[in-house]
Each structure stands twice: as structure tokens, then as C-alpha cells.
Amino acid sequence: MKKNIVVFIAILLIIECQGQEGISLSQSTNNTFIIDIFARGDNNRLHFGYSHQFNGQKGKVEKTKLDGSTETEKGKYFWTCDLGYSRIFFNHIAVHSELSIGGSKKFTNFKDERDYIDDYSVITSRNLAVGIGLKLGYSFKFGFEPFIGFNTLKKVDIGARVFW
């Protein structure tokens, strides 16, 4: 379910970025998917993106634990809106800094043996999530830029930008 939401957001961003200069997609080592759009002016770019970590939470969320359920796993995940600035040096080297602000949720998954109740999760706490990051990329003339980066929330991030 949550992956469908991210795909939907990605499609909306792709439609919205028709007036922009490009789009980037990436994935981090802690199972975070990232999409951003950017506008370019000379060697400067302004980025706006969305990140979502998929970390094993069941799709259905209940407010409290239901009777007869057993706990199967605990975890946490986050989502952020990312604002960044990048600059291209020597016509090819892209240096991109970013600020990520969003929310973090801790959850507990439960399994229920009754047939009419699906597995579910309960959100146990909500917190603010803030991170900073830096990415390095190599910009090819034909509109493609692979990059690698690190963010305090997302950890190691690998992806590619396409621009026109």
C-alpha cells in the first residue's frame, strides 16, 4: 500500500516537473526511496524532493492492539521533504547539499489468528525527523548524472538525475 503511495507521488512529481529542468530518483542503504525535481540556472540548481523509508510496517494501522493478537515485530520509519542546492563545477562535477525535514514513527506489527482480521500495526510514537546531506555526481552532456551521497537520516544514497 505505501509503495503505491510513493509511486503515485512520483507520477505527480513527474507531471509537475514538466516546467522544471529535471528529475532524480535514488535509493539509500536503509531502504529509503527518494524522488526530487530541480530547476537549473547556469551552473546552479534548486532541488525539492520527497523521501520515504519502507521498514516493514504492515499496511493497515489500528489505534490500539486488538484482543487475541500477538506481536510480531517492532520498528521505525521516516518520511521527509528535502530542500537542496547544487552547483556544477568544471562543467561536469555536481556538488549537492540538502536539508531533510519530516516525521519519524515507531510501530509494532501484530498478527491475528482470526481469519476476518488481517495483520496490522500500531503507531507507538511520532517524532520530528531532521537530517542533512551531501551528494556528488558526474554530469554528462547528454542529460544524465549518476550520483552518490550521504545523509544523516538516509545513510548512503545512490541514484541518477535526468535533465533536459
C-alpha positions in Angstrom: 0.0 0.0 0.0 2.7 2.5 1.0 4.7 1.7 -2.1 1.7 2.6 -4.2 1.5 6.0 -2.5 5.1 6.7 -3.3 4.6 5.6 -7.0 1.6 7.9 -7.1 3.6 10.8 -5.7 6.4 10.1 -8.2 3.9 10.3 -11.1 2.6 13.6 -9.8 6.1 15.0 -9.5 6.9 13.8 -13.0 3.8 15.6 -14.3 4.6 18.7 -12.3 8.2 18.8 -13.4 7.3 19.5 -17.0 8.2 23.1 -16.3 11.4 22.1 -14.5 14.8 21.2 -15.7 15.0 17.6 -14.5 14.2 14.8 -12.1 16.2 12.5 -9.9 15.5 9.1 -8.4 17.5 7.3 -5.8 17.5 4.6 -3.1 19.5 4.6 0.1 21.1 1.7 2.0 18.4 1.9 4.8 15.5 1.2 2.3 14.6 4.8 1.6 13.3 5.8 -1.8 13.9 9.4 -2.9 12.5 11.5 -5.7 13.2 15.1 -6.5 12.7 17.7 -9.1 15.1 20.6 -9.8 15.3 23.8 -11.7 18.6 24.9 -13.3 20.1 28.4 -13.9 23.6 28.3 -15.4 25.6 26.1 -13.0 23.2 26.4 -10.1 20.2 24.1 -9.3 17.5 24.3 -6.7 16.0 20.9 -5.7 12.8 19.9 -4.0 12.1 16.3 -3.1 10.3 13.6 -1.1 11.8 10.6 0.8 10.1 7.7 2.3 11.6 4.8 4.3 10.0 1.4 3.9 10.8 -0.6 7.0 8.4 -3.5 7.4 5.3 -1.8 8.7 2.0 -3.5 7.9 -0.4 -1.5 5.7 -3.4 -1.4 8.0 -2.9 0.8 11.0 -5.1 0.4 14.2 -5.2 2.9 17.1 -4.7 0.2 19.8 -3.8 -3.5 20.0 -6.8 -5.8 19.3 -7.5 -8.7 21.7 -6.1 -12.0 20.6 -3.2 -10.5 18.6 0.4 -11.4 19.1 3.3 -9.0 18.5 5.5 -10.0 15.5 8.0 -7.1 15.1 8.8 -3.6 16.1 10.5 -0.9 14.0 10.5 2.7 12.9 10.4 4.6 9.6 10.5 8.1 8.4 9.4 10.4 5.6 10.9 13.8 4.7 10.6 16.7 2.4 14.0 17.6 1.0 15.2 21.0 0.0 18.6 21.2 -1.7 21.0 23.3 -3.7 23.6 22.0 -6.1 26.3 23.6 -8.2 28.2 22.2 -11.2 31.9 22.7 -11.2 34.2 22.3 -14.2 31.1 21.6 -16.4 30.7 18.1 -15.0 31.2 17.7 -11.2 27.9 18.3 -9.3 28.0 19.0 -5.6 24.6 18.9 -3.9 23.7 19.8 -0.3 20.3 19.1 1.2 18.2 19.6 4.3 15.6 17.0 5.1 12.7 17.7 7.4 9.8 15.4 8.2 8.4 12.9 10.6 9.5 9.6 12.2 7.2 6.9 13.5 7.8 3.9 15.7 5.4 1.0 15.2 4.6 -2.5 16.4 3.3 -5.1 14.0 0.7 -7.6 15.2 -0.6 -10.9 13.8 -4.1 -12.1 14.5 -5.1 -15.8 14.1 -8.7 -15.0 13.3 -9.5 -15.1 9.6 -11.5 -11.9 9.4 -8.7 -9.7 10.8 -5.6 -9.0 8.7 -2.2 -8.4 10.1 -1.9 -4.8 11.3 0.4 -2.3 13.0 0.0 0.2 15.8 1.9 3.5 15.8 3.5 3.8 19.2 5.2 7.2 18.9 5.7 10.1 16.4 8.7 12.4 16.3 10.3 15.1 14.2 13.0 13.8 11.7 15.7 16.2 10.6 18.8 15.4 8.5 21.5 17.0 6.4 23.3 15.5 3.4 25.8 15.9 0.7 25.9 14.3 -2.8 28.5 14.2 -5.5 27.6 13.5 -9.1 29.2 13.5 -12.6 27.0 15.3 -15.2 27.2 14.0 -18.7 26.4 16.4 -21.6 23.6 14.2 -22.9 21.4 14.8 -19.8 22.3 12.1 -17.4 24.0 12.3 -14.0 24.8 9.4 -11.7 25.5 10.4 -8.1 26.3 9.1 -4.6 25.7 10.8 -1.3 25.3 10.6 2.4 22.5 11.9 4.6 22.3 11.6 8.4 18.8 10.1 8.1 19.0 8.2 4.8 22.7 7.0 5.1 24.4 6.2 1.8 22.2 7.3 -1.2 22.8 6.1 -4.8 20.8 7.4 -7.8 20.7 9.2 -11.1 19.4 12.5 -12.4 17.9 13.1 -15.8 17.7 16.6 -17.2 16.7 18.4 -20.3 
